[in-house]
Amino acid sequence: MHLGDIVRVDLGTPVGSEAGFVRPAVVLVADAFLRYSPTTVFAVPLTSTPRAFPSHVLVEPDTTNGLDVPSWAQVEQMRAVSVDRCGAGSGNVGPTVTHQMLDVLAMIVGMP
């Protein structure tokens, strides 16, 4: 598992407007931290439903990420999940999309 990898994650039954069920998600954890084999990782769920939210980052399908349809990273839905909830990966979103997601995360938590 690496920063920016897309993995299948079982997010369980959603409550309210949470993302839920089994869906692709982007791992948003630095590789330096992943070397310690954490038992949980931060995952950003993907959705194929376009919404005009400033916290969503477009991920276009390509051969590197393995997606079949345009998807949006729901950065506001990022959560810690057990690595046991993570399944096979399809690819990686790449550095540009990863940095866009990190910029949105910084905006959400109020970092300059």
N, C-alpha and C positions, 0 to 999 in steps of 0.2 A: 504494500500500500504506500502511495506517495501523495504529496500535496497536489491537488487538482485531479486525482483519479475519480472516475465515475464508477460507483459500486451500487449494487442492488441492496437496499436497506429495508428491513421490516420495521416500519414506524408504528405499527399497531393501529388500534381503532382511534380515529381522531375525535377530539372533543372540540366543539365549536368550530372555529375556522382553522384549526391545526391541519398541517399536512399529515396524511396518514397512509396506512396500508403498505404494501411492498411497492417500492418505486426506486428509480435511480436517484442517486444523491452524489454530490461532489464532496470529497474529503477536503476539509479546510484546516489542516494541521501541518505545520512545518516539518519537512523531512528530518531536520535535526532532532525534533522531539519524537518522531516516529521510530527512530533508531532504538529508542528505549522500550519498544514493544508495549505501548500503552494498552490497557484493557478497554479504554473508551477513546473515541475520536469525535471531533466535531464534523457533522454532516449537514450539508445544505441540500434540501430536497429540490428536485426538478419537477416542473409541471409542463405539460404541452398546451395548457390553456393560457393564451395571452391575456395579460391584464396591464393596465397602465399604471403600475406601481413603480415608484422610483427605486424601490429596493429589489427589483427584479433585474437580472442580468441575462441577456440573450445568449444562448449557446446554439450556434448553427451546427447541424450534423456534418460530420466529415469523417474521413478514414482514421483520424487520430483518436477521436472521442467515441466512435462506434454508435452514435445516436442515429436513429432513423428519421426523426422529425425535429423541427426546431423546438427547442425547449428553453425554459426560463428558470434560472437559479433563484429560488425564493430565499434570499439572504436573510430576511427578517424571521424566517422559520428555522434558522440554524439551531441545532441541538446536539448535545452530547449523546452518543449512542454506544452501546457495547459493541466491541468488534465481533461478538457472536451474532449480532443482528445484521452484519455486513456479509453479503455474498460476493459472487463473482464480479469482477470489474469488466467494463467494456472498453475502456480507454482513458484518456486524460484530456481535460479541457484546454491545456496549454497555459503558458505564462500570461498572455494578454488577458484572457477571461479570468484567470485566477486573480490577477492584480485588480481587475475591475470589481470582482467580488470583495476583495479585501478593502478597497476604497469605499464600497457601499457599507461594509461592516463598520468601518471607522466613522462614517457619517451617522449610522444608527446609534453607536455608543457615544457620540459626541467628541470624537478625537479630532484635533485640527488637521 
